[in-house]
Amino acid sequence: MATQSHALSPSPSPSGPFGPGCSALSQKADTAKDKVVEAAAAYPQLSQFVAASVRARLNGTLDGKPSITVFVPNNQAFQQVDKAQLASLLGNDGQLKKVLTYHVVDKRITPDELSKGSFKTVEGGKLTTSGSGTDFTVNGKAHIVCGNIKAANATVYVIDSVLRPPS
């Protein structure tokens, strides 16, 4: 897995998966040849995102796009959402689709682009990334716990919060 640099000098951009949470992600299969939803399903820690994507009927949409980046909230991120809010979100397909597509950008984002990035999401809103080395945040609050995971049609960055599209 990725090595962690604790030096004060800027570290080169990682070429493989990176982040403090990568070692905690147990993978059931090689995901590089799988489309994004199937690739995410190989990680038990991403099961709530996969289930929500299937519920919102997004798996075909996500798997049908040729080149995307998905900021996938891990299961702990879903556990941080208030239970009533989560139940409401899961019960409203339109709202669920809006929230999930806010996590998707219609191009592959490289680690180099994360330092000060601003990206239009499939939902239509904008999300920003910042940081350096192997320490990045999305919208100033969600931390990338494991990034640069390759799927056949996507680059996946696992985050520790569920992002909310701007109202």
N, C-alpha and C positions, 0 to 999 in steps of 0.2 A: 504494500500500500504506500501511500504518500509519506514522505518524511516531513517532519515539522521543523521549521527554522525559527529559532528564538533569538537570532542575531538582530541587532538594530538596523543593519543595512538592508536595503530592499532586496528581497529574494526574487529570483527569476520566476516567471510565470510557470505554473505547473503544467505538465503535458498529460498527466493521467489524473485519476481521481485524487482529490485533496480535501482536507478538512478534518477537524477533531472528531467528527462523528463517523468517519468512513470505517473505522475498525469495528464499530458497533453494528454496522449494516451487514447482516448475513445474507448472502446471495445464494439462491437455489440453482441458478444456471448462468451461463455466459449470456449477457444481454446485448452484446454489440450487434447481433444479427436479428434481434427482435424489434418489432415496432414498439413505440413508447409505452402503451398501456400494458402490453405483455411483459416488457422489460421491467416496468415498475412492479408488476405482480410477482416478479422473482424475488422481491425484497419484502419479507413479512412486515417490516417496520413501515411500509408504505401502503398497507392493505386498506386503510380508511380512504385514502385518496383514490385508489383503484375502484373501490366499491362506490364512492361518490361519482366517479367518472362514468361508471356503468349505469348507475341510477339516473344520471342526467343525460344518458344516451350520447356521451361524448367520445366513447372509445373509437367509433368509426371516424369521427371528425379528426381526432388527434392522430390516429394511425394513418389516416388518408393524406395528411400533410407531408410534403417531401422533406422539409427541413425546418425544425422548430426547436425552441428551448422551452423547457417546462421547469418552473420553480415548484417542486412538489413538497407540500407540507407533510412532515412525518406524522406518525400516529400521536406522538406527544403534542404536536401542534393542535390537532383536532381535540385532544383532551383539555386544552387550555380554553377552548371556546365554551362560553356559558351553555349549560345543558339545554335551556329553553331556546336560546338562539340557534344552537346546532339542530335541535329537533325542528324548529321553524324552517331553517335552511334546507334540511334534508326532505322536508315535506312540500317544498315549493320548487318544482323542477326549473322554472324560469330563473329564479333567484340563484339556485344552485349552479346552473349553467353559467350565469353571469360571473359569479365568484370564481368558479373553476377556470373559465377562459381568461380571467384576469391574471392567472398564473402562467399564461402561455404567450410566448413571443414568436412571431412568424419568421424567424431566422435562427440559425445556430449562433449563440453568443459564446465567444471564447473567453477563457479566464482573463486575457489581456483587456478585454472590453468591459470587465466588471469594475475597474478602479473608479471610474466616474462615468457611468452609463445612464442613458435615458432611453427607454424602449417603449414603443407602442405595443400594447397587448392585443390579442385576438378579440378580447372583450371591447376594445376601443379606447380604454384608458391608457394612462402612462404609468410605468413603474421605473424607479431609479435604483441603481446599484452603486455602492462605494466600498472602498477598502483597498488592501494591497496584500501581496504575498499569497497567503492562504486564509486571510481573515477578511470576509466580505459581508456586507449587509444589503438587504433589499428594503427599499422604502424607509431606510433609517432604523428599522426595528427588527426585522426578521434576519437571523443569522444563517448564512450558508454553512450547514454542518457537514455536508459532503458534496463536493461539486465536481463537475466535468465528467459525469458518468455517461458513457456513450450508448446509444440505442441506434437501430438502423436508420431511423428518421429524426432523431432528436439528441440533444444534449440535455441532461438532467442535472439540476442543482437541488439537493434536498435542503429544505429550510425548516426552521423551528417555530414558525407561526403561520396561521392562515391569513393570507393577505385579503384586504377589503378594497374593492374598487371605489374610486372617489364617487361621491353621490352627485 
